[in-house]
Amino acid sequence: MQAYILEIFYLIASVTFIVGIKMLNNPDSARKGNLVSAAGMTLAVLNTIFLYSNSEGKHIGNYTWIISGIILGAVIGTLMAKKVKITAMPQMVSLFNGVGALCVAIISYVEFSHYSEHFSSLTQTAGNHSNLFNGTVITILLGAIIGSISFSGSVIAWGKLEGKIKDLQFPMHQLLNIIILIAIVITAVLIMSSDTASVKLMLILAGLALLYGVLFVFPIGGADMPVVISLLNSFTGVAAACGGFLYNNSVMLTGGILVGSSGTILTILMCKAMNRSLTNVIIGSWSSPAAKKSAEGGEQRSVKEISIQDAAILMSYSKKVIIVPGYGLAVAQAQHTCYELDKLLEEKGVEVTYAIHPVAGRMPGHMNVLLAEADVPYPKLLEMEEVNPEFASTDVVLVLGANDVINPAAHNDPSSPIYGMPILEVENAKNIIINKRGMAAGYAGIDNELFYNDKTKMLFGDAKAVLQKLIAEVKAN
């Protein structure tokens, strides 16, 4: 009877996951969606602790350790979430994703050691020397491999986003990755073909998988990092689903499938948004030496600057203004100031909207989250396909810290590493004002020819300080 009650609670929790994810589609219900999913996870965890029993009827026990771990994790997670800035959100996503992957990997290693003891006792008692080719061992190995790769890869991604780890690529790098991947497959086959469940081979497998995760992410940088984060997130989901198969736990299986499938779909959509294949993202790198050279080399060209006063007058007397938010806006924490300028311009009869590129910022939806934090109405946020036809009829485009997603080289320069990537067609506007701190290249490591366009005026300075000055000038006009 207790087992049936547990399955009912698992079913309820699974439904809350699906409903919660569905609610994330709309900014108005996204916060509630998070709470609904969190409530479902809480229900699943508590019922697993108190209602789950194994085939022998034994409960989990160790409640003191379990409750202490939950409290400690909740405190650490809450403090980190409250402390993190919106600019550091991608790093936190990578770090938390890595922690989840490590958890699945540890579970796989522990379960393999238990299975090893059980297998040894069977062979000694019955004299049965059959190999380990069975569903349980395959599931354990898949969870260990995928979880380890996702963990080490997520840690490297966190370090690179945090600026603590540099991009690293050496000769024969991809060949070494392929060799390690083949070694992982061979080791897994040796484990399954063995007459004994070798824990030593399992440790070798773990080491190879961790190394592969490190080398897999090391050379990938630049504008590809949002795709890598999404891909690693899907890896963790698949690893968690393996855990669900292992324990015959429906809610763990459902959660893993949801994370794995949504992460995979998002990865594919982001690759499509950049007009690149996933293989090209993994093998190629926008932060490659060739890209760096193209950013550093070439002739030095001059740009035109615009004063705060002229920029304010130009926008105040416009009919239509489009704001393009980028990572620079997030760094300056200027989203609230930006919306204040938006409202001020609309009071003067100016139509103001925002152009959102799918891969702007350093993680999927970064700009949407940033502007939602400032309570910008969601209908004002226009996706790339919707806003591109609007630029031709726009009086002023104000670019705040965006770079690669507005670079015309994506469709003008076949030699550019971003050639073919769909961009915001800002160059079609009547006037372009670009706010940057300096002339540094974007995250893809290449120069932006839009800066030298005759219609472009540069407005240098910190985004928040510049916007505050613009607000003061708009009020004065």
Secondary structure as UniProt FT lines:
FT   HELIX           2..23
FT   TURN            24..25
FT   HELIX           27..51
FT   TURN            55..56
FT   HELIX           63..83
FT   HELIX           86..88
FT   HELIX           89..126
FT   HELIX           135..161
FT   TURN            162..163
FT   TURN            171..172
FT   HELIX           173..193
FT   HELIX           199..217
FT   TURN            218..219
FT   HELIX           222..224
FT   HELIX           225..247
FT   HELIX           250..273
FT   TURN            274..275
FT   HELIX           278..283
FT   TURN            286..287
FT   HELIX           289..296
FT   HELIX           308..316
FT   STRAND          320..325
FT   HELIX           327..332
FT   HELIX           335..347
FT   TURN            348..349
FT   STRAND          351..356
FT   TURN            358..359
FT   TURN            364..365
FT   HELIX           366..373
FT   TURN            374..375
FT   HELIX           378..380
FT   STRAND          381..383
FT   HELIX           384..387
FT   HELIX           388..393
FT   STRAND          396..400
FT   HELIX           404..406
FT   HELIX           409..412
FT   TURN            414..415
FT   TURN            417..420
FT   HELIX           426..428
FT   STRAND          431..436
FT   TURN            443..444
FT   HELIX           449..452
FT   TURN            454..455
FT   STRAND          456..460
FT   HELIX           463..476
//
